[in-house]
Amino acid sequence: MHACQEQFVPRVVVDVMLKPEILDPQGQAVAAALPRLGVTGVTSVRIGRRVELEFADPPDPEQLTELADQLLANPVIEDYSITVPEPVPEDGP
Amino acid sequence: MHACQEQFVPRVVVDVMLKPEILDPQGQAVAAALPRLGVTGVTSVRIGRRVELEFADPPDPEQLTELADQLLANPVIEDYSITVPEPVPEDGP
């Protein structure tokens, strides 16, 4: 049995990165460790957070922005981007 | 002065997330805080790391996998995905 309309779980990804002008010691530590692994040619490493949220219903974009601003990121030192991955359409025969 | 061929900085994003079967207390803490912000309907929150690497030269995919396996992720409890964002072509008139 195959339902005509699959239940779509709305999934939102919020990527939080330090602003470019803020020092990232964690990234610098990784960059310093790279030559020991034989990896050269890396000019920059920045480490941030990736937050994956799953919603029961499609979320309100305004609410998402508020959520990222108040809970997930510190807007003083961090930038964030909100991505809503497109559901993969299942239009097979 | 505008060079014909812009210098392309190869940029690689490695997303590291805890495996689905591993408990994520940080995500649970965020999920528990959401109702206080008035956000309801969130069924799951998972928090991982986003690593942005910039290379002087296009990196070797095999080397990238080794790098993610040995330095950026702990393969016992974490999954990672390596994304090489496409450069935006500048084919304007």
N, CA and C atoms of all chains as a GROMACS GRO file, in nm:
protein
  558
    1MET      N    1   0.085  -0.120   0.000
    1MET     CA    2   0.000   0.000   0.000
    1MET      C    3   0.088   0.124   0.000
    2HIS      N    4   0.051   0.217  -0.081
    2HIS     CA    5   0.133   0.337  -0.095
    2HIS      C    6   0.040   0.457  -0.095
    3ALA      N    7   0.052   0.543   0.007
    3ALA     CA    8  -0.036   0.660   0.012
    3ALA      C    9   0.000   0.755  -0.101
    4CYS      N   10  -0.103   0.821  -0.156
    4CYS     CA   11  -0.079   0.916  -0.265
    4CYS      C   12   0.007   1.031  -0.217
    5GLN      N   13  -0.026   1.080  -0.098
    5GLN     CA   14   0.050   1.194  -0.048
    5GLN      C   15   0.125   1.150   0.077
    6GLU      N   16   0.258   1.137   0.064
    6GLU     CA   17   0.339   1.096   0.178
    6GLU      C   18   0.336   1.204   0.285
    7GLN      N   19   0.339   1.160   0.411
    7GLN     CA   20   0.347   1.255   0.522
    7GLN      C   21   0.483   1.323   0.516
    8PHE      N   22   0.484   1.454   0.504
    8PHE     CA   23   0.611   1.528   0.496
    8PHE      C   24   0.645   1.585   0.634
    9VAL      N   25   0.761   1.546   0.687
    9VAL     CA   26   0.807   1.600   0.814
    9VAL      C   27   0.888   1.726   0.786
   10PRO      N   28   0.835   1.844   0.820
   10PRO     CA   29   0.911   1.965   0.792
   10PRO      C   30   1.039   1.968   0.875
   11ARG      N   31   1.149   1.983   0.805
   11ARG     CA   32   1.279   1.980   0.868
   11ARG      C   33   1.352   2.110   0.834
   12VAL      N   34   1.408   2.172   0.937
   12VAL     CA   35   1.474   2.300   0.919
   12VAL      C   36   1.616   2.288   0.972
   13VAL      N   37   1.712   2.340   0.898
   13VAL     CA   38   1.852   2.340   0.943
   13VAL      C   39   1.895   2.484   0.969
   14VAL      N   40   1.946   2.508   1.089
   14VAL     CA   41   2.000   2.640   1.122
   14VAL      C   42   2.151   2.626   1.140
   15ASP      N   43   2.226   2.692   1.053
   15ASP     CA   44   2.372   2.691   1.063
   15ASP      C   45   2.416   2.817   1.136
   16VAL      N   46   2.490   2.800   1.244
   16VAL     CA   47   2.536   2.913   1.324
   16VAL      C   48   2.687   2.918   1.317
   17MET      N   49   2.742   3.028   1.265
   17MET     CA   50   2.887   3.043   1.256
   17MET      C   51   2.928   3.172   1.324
   18LEU      N   52   3.047   3.172   1.383
   18LEU     CA   53   3.103   3.297   1.436
   18LEU      C   54   3.117   3.398   1.323
   19LYS      N   55   3.093   3.525   1.353
   19LYS     CA   56   3.112   3.629   1.252
   19LYS      C   57   3.259   3.628   1.207
   20PRO      N   58   3.285   3.665   1.080
   20PRO     CA   59   3.423   3.655   1.028
   20PRO      C   60   3.526   3.731   1.110
   21GLU      N   61   3.484   3.841   1.175
   21GLU     CA   62   3.581   3.921   1.250
   21GLU      C   63   3.607   3.867   1.389
   22ILE      N   64   3.533   3.762   1.430
   22ILE     CA   65   3.552   3.705   1.564
   22ILE      C   66   3.653   3.590   1.555
   23LEU      N   67   3.750   3.591   1.645
   23LEU     CA   68   3.853   3.487   1.649
   23LEU      C   69   3.790   3.351   1.679
   24ASP      N   70   3.835   3.247   1.610
   24ASP     CA   71   3.781   3.113   1.628
   24ASP      C   72   3.894   3.020   1.674
   25PRO      N   73   3.919   3.011   1.804
   25PRO     CA   74   4.033   2.930   1.852
   25PRO      C   75   4.016   2.782   1.821
   26GLN      N   76   3.891   2.735   1.818
   26GLN     CA   77   3.867   2.593   1.789
   26GLN      C   78   3.909   2.563   1.644
   27GLY      N   79   3.872   2.652   1.554
   27GLY     CA   80   3.912   2.636   1.414
   27GLY      C   81   4.062   2.646   1.397
   28GLN      N   82   4.124   2.737   1.472
   28GLN     CA   83   4.269   2.752   1.463
   28GLN      C   84   4.341   2.627   1.513
   29ALA      N   85   4.285   2.565   1.617
   29ALA     CA   86   4.345   2.442   1.670
   29ALA      C   87   4.340   2.331   1.565
   30VAL      N   88   4.227   2.322   1.495
   30VAL     CA   89   4.216   2.221   1.389
   30VAL      C   90   4.313   2.254   1.277
   31ALA      N   91   4.320   2.381   1.238
   31ALA     CA   92   4.411   2.421   1.130
   31ALA      C   93   4.556   2.387   1.165
   32ALA      N   94   4.591   2.404   1.294
   32ALA     CA   95   4.728   2.375   1.337
   32ALA      C   96   4.755   2.225   1.338
   33ALA      N   97   4.651   2.144   1.354
   33ALA     CA   98   4.670   1.999   1.359
   33ALA      C   99   4.676   1.937   1.220
   34LEU      N  100   4.631   2.010   1.119
   34LEU     CA  101   4.623   1.952   0.984
   34LEU      C  102   4.758   1.905   0.929
   35PRO      N  103   4.864   1.984   0.940
   35PRO     CA  104   4.992   1.938   0.883
   35PRO      C  105   5.038   1.805   0.944
   36ARG      N  106   5.002   1.781   1.069
   36ARG     CA  107   5.040   1.653   1.132
   36ARG      C  108   4.973   1.535   1.064
   37LEU      N  109   4.857   1.561   1.001
   37LEU     CA  110   4.786   1.456   0.927
   37LEU      C  111   4.833   1.452   0.782
   38GLY      N  112   4.925   1.540   0.747
   38GLY     CA  113   4.972   1.543   0.609
   38GLY      C  114   4.886   1.626   0.517
   39VAL      N  115   4.791   1.703   0.575
   39VAL     CA  116   4.704   1.786   0.492
   39VAL      C  117   4.763   1.927   0.487
   40THR      N  118   4.799   1.969   0.367
   40THR     CA  119   4.853   2.105   0.354
   40THR      C  120   4.761   2.184   0.260
   41GLY      N  121   4.782   2.312   0.255
   41GLY     CA  122   4.705   2.395   0.163
   41GLY      C  123   4.573   2.443   0.218
   42VAL      N  124   4.548   2.420   0.348
   42VAL     CA  125   4.426   2.472   0.409
   42VAL      C  126   4.454   2.614   0.457
   43THR      N  127   4.377   2.710   0.409
   43THR     CA  128   4.402   2.849   0.444
   43THR      C  129   4.317   2.895   0.561
   44SER      N  130   4.204   2.830   0.584
   44SER     CA  131   4.116   2.875   0.692
   44SER      C  132   4.026   2.762   0.739
   45VAL      N  133   4.007   2.753   0.870
   45VAL     CA  134   3.912   2.657   0.927
   45VAL      C  135   3.823   2.735   1.024
   46ARG      N  136   3.693   2.726   1.005
   46ARG     CA  137   3.599   2.789   1.099
   46ARG      C  138   3.502   2.681   1.145
   47ILE      N  139   3.476   2.678   1.274
   47ILE     CA  140   3.387   2.574   1.327
   47ILE      C  141   3.265   2.639   1.390
   48GLY      N  142   3.149   2.594   1.347
   48GLY     CA  143   3.023   2.647   1.401
   48GLY      C  144   2.929   2.534   1.441
   49ARG      N  145   2.803   2.569   1.457
   49ARG     CA  146   2.704   2.470   1.497
   49ARG      C  147   2.602   2.448   1.386
   50ARG      N  148   2.557   2.324   1.376
   50ARG     CA  149   2.449   2.291   1.284
   50ARG      C  150   2.334   2.237   1.368
   51VAL      N  151   2.222   2.303   1.362
   51VAL     CA  152   2.106   2.263   1.441
   51VAL      C  153   1.998   2.210   1.346
   52GLU      N  154   1.957   2.086   1.367
   52GLU     CA  155   1.852   2.027   1.284
   52GLU      C  156   1.724   2.019   1.366
   53LEU      N  157   1.620   2.086   1.320
   53LEU     CA  158   1.492   2.086   1.391
   53LEU      C  159   1.389   2.014   1.306
   54GLU      N  160   1.307   1.931   1.372
   54GLU     CA  161   1.197   1.869   1.301
   54GLU      C  162   1.066   1.918   1.361
   55PHE      N  163   0.973   1.955   1.275
   55PHE     CA  164   0.846   2.013   1.318
   55PHE      C  165   0.732   1.917   1.285
   56ALA      N  166   0.628   1.925   1.368
   56ALA     CA  167   0.508   1.847   1.340
   56ALA      C  168   0.430   1.911   1.225
   57ASP      N  169   0.431   2.044   1.220
   57ASP     CA  170   0.363   2.118   1.114
   57ASP      C  171   0.463   2.214   1.050
   58PRO      N  172   0.438   2.257   0.927
   58PRO     CA  173   0.529   2.355   0.866
   58PRO      C  174   0.541   2.478   0.955
   59PRO      N  175   0.666   2.517   0.990
   59PRO     CA  176   0.685   2.627   1.083
   59PRO      C  177   0.667   2.764   1.018
   60ASP      N  178   0.636   2.860   1.100
   60ASP     CA  179   0.621   2.999   1.059
   60ASP      C  180   0.762   3.062   1.043
   61PRO      N  181   0.797   3.115   0.926
   61PRO     CA  182   0.932   3.169   0.905
   61PRO      C  183   0.971   3.276   1.008
   62GLU      N  184   0.871   3.357   1.047
   62GLU     CA  185   0.900   3.464   1.143
   62GLU      C  186   0.938   3.404   1.279
   63GLN      N  187   0.867   3.299   1.316
   63GLN     CA  188   0.895   3.230   1.442
   63GLN      C  189   1.034   3.166   1.439
   64LEU      N  190   1.072   3.116   1.322
   64LEU     CA  191   1.204   3.054   1.306
   64LEU      C  192   1.314   3.156   1.329
   65THR      N  193   1.295   3.275   1.273
   65THR     CA  194   1.395   3.381   1.289
   65THR      C  195   1.409   3.419   1.435
   66GLU      N  196   1.295   3.431   1.504
   66GLU     CA  197   1.295   3.466   1.646
   66GLU      C  198   1.369   3.359   1.727
   67LEU      N  199   1.340   3.235   1.692
   67LEU     CA  200   1.400   3.120   1.759
   67LEU      C  201   1.552   3.121   1.742
   68ALA      N  202   1.598   3.146   1.618
   68ALA     CA  203   1.742   3.148   1.592
   68ALA      C  204   1.808   3.265   1.665
   69ASP      N  205   1.740   3.380   1.664
   69ASP     CA  206   1.794   3.500   1.728
   69ASP      C  207   1.804   3.485   1.879
   70GLN      N  208   1.704   3.422   1.940
   70GLN     CA  209   1.696   3.424   2.085
   70GLN      C  210   1.753   3.300   2.152
   71LEU      N  211   1.754   3.189   2.080
   71LEU     CA  212   1.791   3.064   2.148
   71LEU      C  213   1.912   2.996   2.084
   72LEU      N  214   1.918   2.996   1.950
   72LEU     CA  215   2.020   2.914   1.884
   72LEU      C  216   2.150   2.990   1.859
   73ALA      N  217   2.141   3.120   1.837
   73ALA     CA  218   2.262   3.198   1.806
   73ALA      C  219   2.271   3.318   1.898
   74ASN      N  220   2.393   3.366   1.914
   74ASN     CA  221   2.417   3.491   1.984
   74ASN      C  222   2.446   3.596   1.877
   75PRO      N  223   2.348   3.679   1.844
   75PRO     CA  224   2.363   3.768   1.728
   75PRO      C  225   2.477   3.869   1.744
   76VAL      N  226   2.529   3.884   1.866
   76VAL     CA  227   2.640   3.977   1.885
   76VAL      C  228   2.767   3.923   1.818
   77ILE      N  229   2.790   3.794   1.830
   77ILE     CA  230   2.914   3.737   1.776
   77ILE      C  231   2.891   3.632   1.667
   78GLU      N  232   2.763   3.596   1.644
   78GLU     CA  233   2.739   3.487   1.549
   78GLU      C  234   2.642   3.528   1.438
   79ASP      N  235   2.664   3.471   1.321
   79ASP     CA  236   2.570   3.480   1.210
   79ASP      C  237   2.499   3.347   1.197
   80TYR      N  238   2.377   3.349   1.148
   80TYR     CA  239   2.310   3.222   1.124
   80TYR      C  240   2.241   3.224   0.989
   81SER      N  241   2.221   3.105   0.936
   81SER     CA  242   2.141   3.094   0.815
   81SER      C  243   2.041   2.981   0.835
   82ILE      N  244   1.919   3.007   0.790
   82ILE     CA  245   1.811   2.909   0.807
   82ILE      C  246   1.783   2.845   0.672
   83THR      N  247   1.791   2.713   0.668
   83THR     CA  248   1.768   2.640   0.543
   83THR      C  249   1.652   2.545   0.562
   84VAL      N  250   1.558   2.548   0.472
   84VAL     CA  251   1.448   2.452   0.474
   84VAL      C  252   1.470   2.359   0.356
   85PRO      N  253   1.528   2.239   0.380
   85PRO     CA  254   1.556   2.150   0.267
   85PRO      C  255   1.426   2.113   0.195
   86GLU      N  256   1.434   2.115   0.063
   86GLU     CA  257   1.318   2.078  -0.017
   86GLU      C  258   1.288   1.930   0.001
   87PRO      N  259   1.160   1.897   0.017
   87PRO     CA  260   1.129   1.754   0.022
   87PRO      C  261   1.154   1.693  -0.116
   88VAL      N  262   1.202   1.570  -0.114
   88VAL     CA  263   1.228   1.501  -0.242
   88VAL      C  264   1.094   1.452  -0.297
   89PRO      N  265   1.055   1.501  -0.415
   89PRO     CA  266   0.925   1.457  -0.468
   89PRO      C  267   0.932   1.312  -0.514
   90GLU      N  268   0.828   1.238  -0.483
   90GLU     CA  269   0.822   1.097  -0.525
   90GLU      C  270   0.718   1.085  -0.634
   91ASP      N  271   0.760   1.112  -0.756
   91ASP     CA  272   0.666   1.111  -0.867
   91ASP      C  273   0.690   0.992  -0.959
   92GLY      N  274   0.738   0.884  -0.900
   92GLY     CA  275   0.764   0.765  -0.980
   92GLY      C  276   0.634   0.708  -1.035
   93PRO      N  277   0.643   0.620  -1.134
   93PRO     CA  278   0.524   0.562  -1.195
   93PRO      C  279   0.455   0.461  -1.104
   94MET      N  280   4.052   4.723  -1.286
   94MET     CA  281   4.104   4.606  -1.358
   94MET      C  282   4.028   4.482  -1.312
   95HIS      N  283   3.992   4.398  -1.407
   95HIS     CA  284   3.913   4.282  -1.374
   95HIS      C  285   3.973   4.162  -1.446
   96ALA      N  286   4.025   4.066  -1.370
   96ALA     CA  287   4.085   3.949  -1.434
   96ALA      C  288   3.976   3.868  -1.504
   97CYS      N  289   4.015   3.807  -1.616
   97CYS     CA  290   3.919   3.726  -1.690
   97CYS      C  291   3.873   3.607  -1.608
   98GLN      N  292   3.968   3.544  -1.540
   98GLN     CA  293   3.932   3.427  -1.462
   98GLN      C  294   3.955   3.457  -1.314
   99GLU      N  295   3.847   3.474  -1.242
   99GLU     CA  296   3.858   3.504  -1.100
   99GLU      C  297   3.923   3.387  -1.027
  100GLN      N  298   4.004   3.421  -0.928
  100GLN     CA  299   4.067   3.318  -0.845
  100GLN      C  300   3.956   3.251  -0.762
  101PHE      N  301   3.940   3.121  -0.779
  101PHE     CA  302   3.837   3.049  -0.706
  101PHE      C  303   3.897   2.986  -0.581
  102VAL      N  304   3.844   3.023  -0.465
  102VAL     CA  305   3.892   2.965  -0.340
  102VAL      C  306   3.808   2.840  -0.310
  103PRO      N  307   3.869   2.722  -0.321
  103PRO     CA  308   3.791   2.601  -0.296
  103PRO      C  309   3.750   2.594  -0.149
  104ARG      N  310   3.621   2.581  -0.128
  104ARG     CA  311   3.565   2.582   0.007
  104ARG      C  312   3.489   2.451   0.027
  105VAL      N  313   3.514   2.390   0.141
  105VAL     CA  314   3.452   2.261   0.170
  105VAL      C  315   3.382   2.272   0.305
  106VAL      N  316   3.261   2.219   0.313
  106VAL     CA  317   3.186   2.220   0.438
  106VAL      C  318   3.171   2.076   0.486
  107VAL      N  319   3.210   2.051   0.610
  107VAL     CA  320   3.192   1.919   0.669
  107VAL      C  321   3.091   1.933   0.782
  108ASP      N  322   2.977   1.867   0.767
  108ASP     CA  323   2.874   1.868   0.871
  108ASP      C  324   2.888   1.740   0.954
  109VAL      N  325   2.905   1.759   1.084
  109VAL     CA  326   2.924   1.644   1.173
  109VAL      C  327   2.804   1.639   1.268
  110MET      N  328   2.730   1.530   1.264
  110MET     CA  329   2.615   1.514   1.354
  110MET      C  330   2.628   1.384   1.432
  111LEU      N  331   2.577   1.385   1.555
  111LEU     CA  332   2.572   1.260   1.631
  111LEU      C  333   2.487   1.159   1.555
  112LYS      N  334   2.525   1.032   1.561
  112LYS     CA  335   2.444   0.927   1.499
  112LYS      C  336   2.304   0.929   1.561
  113PRO      N  337   2.202   0.891   1.484
  113PRO     CA  338   2.064   0.902   1.535
  113PRO      C  339   2.041   0.825   1.665
  114GLU      N  340   2.116   0.717   1.686
  114GLU     CA  341   2.091   0.636   1.805
  114GLU      C  342   2.163   0.690   1.929
  115ILE      N  343   2.246   0.793   1.912
  115ILE     CA  344   2.319   0.851   2.025
  115ILE      C  345   2.239   0.965   2.085
  116LEU      N  346   2.225   0.964   2.217
  116LEU     CA  347   2.152   1.068   2.289
  116LEU      C  348   2.219   1.204   2.269
  117ASP      N  349   2.139   1.308   2.248
  117ASP     CA  350   2.193   1.442   2.226
  117ASP      C  351   2.137   1.536   2.335
  118PRO      N  352   2.206   1.544   2.450
  118PRO     CA  353   2.152   1.625   2.561
  118PRO      C  354   2.143   1.774   2.528
  119GLN      N  355   2.237   1.822   2.443
  119GLN     CA  356   2.233   1.964   2.406
  119GLN      C  357   2.105   1.994   2.325
  120GLY      N  358   2.076   1.904   2.233
  120GLY     CA  359   1.953   1.921   2.154
  120GLY      C  360   1.829   1.910   2.241
  121GLN      N  361   1.833   1.818   2.338
  121GLN     CA  362   1.718   1.802   2.427
  121GLN      C  363   1.697   1.927   2.513
  122ALA      N  364   1.808   1.991   2.554
  122ALA     CA  365   1.797   2.113   2.634
  122ALA      C  366   1.731   2.224   2.552
  123VAL      N  367   1.771   2.233   2.424
  123VAL     CA  368   1.708   2.333   2.338
  123VAL      C  369   1.560   2.301   2.318
  124ALA      N  370   1.531   2.174   2.294
  124ALA     CA  371   1.391   2.133   2.273
  124ALA      C  372   1.306   2.167   2.395
  125ALA      N  373   1.365   2.150   2.515
  125ALA     CA  374   1.290   2.179   2.637
  125ALA      C  375   1.270   2.328   2.657
  126ALA      N  376   1.360   2.410   2.599
  126ALA     CA  377   1.348   2.555   2.616
  126ALA      C  378   1.252   2.618   2.517
  127LEU      N  379   1.219   2.546   2.410
  127LEU     CA  380   1.136   2.604   2.304
  127LEU      C  381   0.999   2.650   2.351
  128PRO      N  382   0.926   2.571   2.430
  128PRO     CA  383   0.793   2.617   2.472
  128PRO      C  384   0.797   2.750   2.549
  129ARG      N  385   0.908   2.776   2.620
  129ARG     CA  386   0.919   2.903   2.692
  129ARG      C  387   0.926   3.021   2.596
  130LEU      N  388   0.973   2.994   2.472
  130LEU     CA  389   0.976   3.100   2.371
  130LEU      C  390   0.845   3.105   2.292
  131GLY      N  391   0.754   3.017   2.328
  131GLY     CA  392   0.626   3.014   2.256
  131GLY      C  393   0.630   2.931   2.130
  132VAL      N  394   0.738   2.855   2.111
  132VAL     CA  395   0.749   2.772   1.991
  132VAL      C  396   0.701   2.631   2.025
  133THR      N  397   0.597   2.588   1.960
  133THR     CA  398   0.546   2.453   1.984
  133THR      C  399   0.553   2.375   1.853
  134GLY      N  400   0.533   2.247   1.862
  134GLY     CA  401   0.530   2.166   1.740
  134GLY      C  402   0.666   2.117   1.695
  135VAL      N  403   0.770   2.139   1.776
  135VAL     CA  404   0.902   2.086   1.741
  135VAL      C  405   0.912   1.943   1.794
  136THR      N  406   0.938   1.849   1.707
  136THR     CA  407   0.941   1.709   1.750
  136THR      C  408   1.083   1.661   1.780
  137SER      N  409   1.183   1.728   1.725
  137SER     CA  410   1.320   1.682   1.747
  137SER      C  411   1.419   1.796   1.723
  138VAL      N  412   1.520   1.804   1.808
  138VAL     CA  413   1.630   1.899   1.789
  138VAL      C  414   1.760   1.821   1.802
  139ARG      N  415   1.846   1.829   1.703
  139ARG     CA  416   1.978   1.767   1.709
  139ARG      C  417   2.081   1.875   1.679
  140ILE      N  418   2.186   1.878   1.759
  140ILE     CA  419   2.288   1.981   1.740
  140ILE      C  420   2.422   1.916   1.707
  141GLY      N  421   2.479   1.962   1.598
  141GLY     CA  422   2.609   1.909   1.555
  141GLY      C  423   2.705   2.022   1.523
  142ARG      N  424   2.811   1.987   1.452
  142ARG     CA  425   2.912   2.086   1.417
  142ARG      C  426   2.914   2.109   1.267
  143ARG      N  427   2.942   2.233   1.230
  143ARG     CA  428   2.962   2.266   1.090
  143ARG      C  429   3.104   2.320   1.077
  144VAL      N  430   3.185   2.254   0.997
  144VAL     CA  431   3.325   2.295   0.979
  144VAL      C  432   3.342   2.348   0.837
  145GLU      N  433   3.387   2.472   0.826
  145GLU     CA  434   3.411   2.531   0.694
  145GLU      C  435   3.562   2.540   0.673
  146LEU      N  436   3.609   2.474   0.568
  146LEU     CA  437   3.752   2.473   0.536
  146LEU      C  438   3.774   2.546   0.405
  147GLU      N  439   3.877   2.627   0.400
  147GLU     CA  440   3.915   2.690   0.273
  147GLU      C  441   4.052   2.641   0.233
  148PHE      N  442   4.065   2.607   0.106
  148PHE     CA  443   4.189   2.550   0.055
  148PHE      C  444   4.254   2.644  -0.045
  149ALA      N  445   4.384   2.636  -0.052
  149ALA     CA  446   4.456   2.715  -0.153
  149ALA      C  447   4.439   2.651  -0.290
  150ASP      N  448   4.436   2.516  -0.293
  150ASP     CA  449   4.417   2.443  -0.418
  150ASP      C  450   4.300   2.347  -0.399
  151PRO      N  451   4.236   2.305  -0.509
  151PRO     CA  452   4.127   2.208  -0.495
  151PRO      C  453   4.175   2.085  -0.421
  152PRO      N  454   4.106   2.045  -0.314
  152PRO     CA  455   4.153   1.934  -0.230
  152PRO      C  456   4.122   1.798  -0.293
  153ASP      N  457   4.200   1.701  -0.250
  153ASP     CA  458   4.182   1.562  -0.292
  153ASP      C  459   4.068   1.501  -0.210
  154PRO      N  460   3.964   1.447  -0.276
  154PRO     CA  461   3.848   1.393  -0.202
  154PRO      C  462   3.888   1.286  -0.101
  155GLU      N  463   3.988   1.204  -0.138
  155GLU     CA  464   4.031   1.097  -0.047
  155GLU      C  465   4.092   1.156   0.080
  156GLN      N  466   4.169   1.262   0.061
  156GLN     CA  467   4.232   1.329   0.174
  156GLN      C  468   4.125   1.394   0.264
  157LEU      N  469   4.021   1.445   0.202
  157LEU     CA  470   3.912   1.506   0.278
  157LEU      C  471   3.844   1.403   0.368
  158THR      N  472   3.820   1.284   0.313
  158THR     CA  473   3.756   1.178   0.390
  158THR      C  474   3.842   1.139   0.508
  159GLU      N  475   3.972   1.127   0.485
  159GLU     CA  476   4.065   1.091   0.592
  159GLU      C  477   4.065   1.198   0.701
  160LEU      N  478   4.064   1.323   0.656
  160LEU     CA  479   4.062   1.438   0.746
  160LEU      C  480   3.937   1.437   0.834
  161ALA      N  481   3.822   1.412   0.772
  161ALA     CA  482   3.696   1.410   0.848
  161ALA      C  483   3.696   1.294   0.946
  162ASP      N  484   3.747   1.179   0.900
  162ASP     CA  485   3.748   1.058   0.982
  162ASP      C  486   3.839   1.070   1.103
  163GLN      N  487   3.954   1.134   1.082
  163GLN     CA  488   4.056   1.132   1.187
  163GLN      C  489   4.059   1.255   1.274
  164LEU      N  490   4.010   1.368   1.223
  164LEU     CA  491   4.026   1.491   1.299
  164LEU      C  492   3.894   1.560   1.331
  165LEU      N  493   3.802   1.560   1.234
  165LEU     CA  494   3.681   1.641   1.252
  165LEU      C  495   3.568   1.566   1.319
  166ALA      N  496   3.559   1.435   1.295
  166ALA     CA  497   3.448   1.358   1.351
  166ALA      C  498   3.501   1.238   1.427
  167ASN      N  499   3.421   1.192   1.520
  167ASN     CA  500   3.448   1.066   1.588
  167ASN      C  501   3.355   0.961   1.527
  168PRO      N  502   3.407   0.878   1.436
  168PRO     CA  503   3.319   0.788   1.360
  168PRO      C  504   3.244   0.686   1.447
  169VAL      N  505   3.286   0.671   1.572
  169VAL     CA  506   3.214   0.578   1.660
  169VAL      C  507   3.076   0.632   1.694
  170ILE      N  508   3.067   0.762   1.717
  170ILE     CA  509   2.938   0.818   1.759
  170ILE      C  510   2.884   0.925   1.662
  171GLU      N  511   2.963   0.961   1.562
  171GLU     CA  512   2.919   1.070   1.475
  171GLU      C  513   2.919   1.030   1.327
  172ASP      N  514   2.823   1.087   1.254
  172ASP     CA  515   2.820   1.078   1.109
  172ASP      C  516   2.865   1.212   1.052
  173TYR      N  517   2.926   1.209   0.935
  173TYR     CA  518   2.961   1.337   0.874
  173TYR      C  519   2.922   1.335   0.727
  174SER      N  520   2.902   1.454   0.674
  174SER     CA  521   2.882   1.466   0.530
  174SER      C  522   2.970   1.579   0.479
  175ILE      N  523   3.032   1.554   0.365
  175ILE     CA  524   3.125   1.651   0.306
  175ILE      C  525   3.056   1.716   0.187
  176THR      N  526   3.049   1.849   0.190
  176THR     CA  527   2.983   1.922   0.082
  176THR      C  528   3.083   2.019   0.020
  177VAL      N  529   3.094   2.015  -0.110
  177VAL     CA  530   3.177   2.112  -0.181
  177VAL      C  531   3.081   2.205  -0.254
  178PRO      N  532   3.055   2.324  -0.198
  178PRO     CA  533   2.960   2.414  -0.264
  178PRO      C  534   3.010   2.450  -0.403
  179GLU      N  535   2.916   2.450  -0.498
  179GLU     CA  536   2.951   2.486  -0.636
  179GLU      C  537   2.987   2.634  -0.642
  180PRO      N  538   3.095   2.667  -0.713
  180PRO     CA  539   3.122   2.810  -0.732
  180PRO      C  540   3.013   2.871  -0.819
  181VAL      N  541   2.976   2.995  -0.789
  181VAL     CA  542   2.874   3.063  -0.869
  181VAL      C  543   2.938   3.109  -1.000
  182PRO      N  544   2.889   3.058  -1.113
  182PRO     CA  545   2.952   3.099  -1.240
  182PRO      C  546   2.919   3.245  -1.270
  183GLU      N  547   3.021   3.314  -1.319
  183GLU     CA  548   3.001   3.454  -1.355
  183GLU      C  549   3.006   3.465  -1.506
  184ASP      N  550   2.893   3.437  -1.571
  184ASP     CA  551   2.889   3.438  -1.716
  184ASP      C  552   2.806   3.555  -1.768
  185GLY      N  553   2.808   3.662  -1.693
  185GLY     CA  554   2.732   3.780  -1.736
  185GLY      C  555   2.790   3.839  -1.864
  186PRO      N  556   2.713   3.923  -1.932
  186PRO     CA  557   2.761   3.981  -2.057
  186PRO      C  558   2.870   4.086  -2.034
   0.00000   0.00000   0.00000
